[in-house]
Amino acid sequence: MSANGASLLIGKWRLFEADLWDVKYLDLVEPAYISFAACGNGELVLAMKRC
């Protein structure tokens, strides 16, 4: 948390490296990313999977 109580992780973060897959697989359908919303929700997108 930052000094004002907001999380520093809120936003969309690009995934560009993984131990198990190369970047061509991560970005198979769209650029891979993980996002965190202020309300506590989030999204993980990589290869052909959206969670």
C-alpha positions as a printed Julia matrix, in Angstrom:
51×3 Matrix{Float64}:
   0.0     0.0     0.0
   1.12    3.51   -0.63
   0.98    6.31    1.93
  -2.55    7.29    0.82
  -3.86    3.7     1.2
  -4.02    2.86   -2.52
  -2.28   -0.26   -3.78
   0.7     0.29   -6.04
  -0.29   -2.77   -8.09
  -3.59   -1.38   -9.46
  -3.47   -1.22  -13.23
  -2.58   -3.37  -16.22
   0.81   -5.12  -16.25
   2.33   -6.61  -19.4
   3.68  -10.17  -19.12
   6.79  -10.53  -21.25
   8.6   -13.47  -19.67
   7.66  -16.84  -18.16
   9.71  -19.85  -17.09
   7.55  -22.35  -18.98
   6.65  -20.51  -22.22
   8.34  -18.16  -24.66
   6.83  -14.78  -25.53
   5.41  -16.06  -28.86
   3.2   -18.48  -26.93
   2.23  -15.94  -24.27
   1.09  -13.52  -26.99
  -0.62  -16.12  -29.18
  -3.99  -14.29  -29.41
  -3.26  -10.92  -27.81
  -0.47   -9.42  -25.71
  -0.28  -11.23  -22.36
  -1.09   -9.21  -19.24
  -2.41   -9.28  -15.69
  -4.58   -6.5   -14.34
  -5.66   -5.47  -10.86
  -8.66   -3.22  -10.18
  -9.19   -1.03   -7.12
 -12.34   -3.01   -6.23
 -10.27   -6.19   -5.81
 -11.05   -7.8    -9.18
  -8.38   -8.76  -11.65
  -7.76  -10.44  -14.98
  -5.07  -12.74  -16.35
  -4.69  -13.05  -20.13
  -2.09  -15.26  -21.82
  -1.89  -17.6   -24.82
  -5.51  -18.66  -25.46
  -6.72  -18.27  -21.86
  -8.57  -15.42  -20.2
  -9.18  -15.84  -16.45
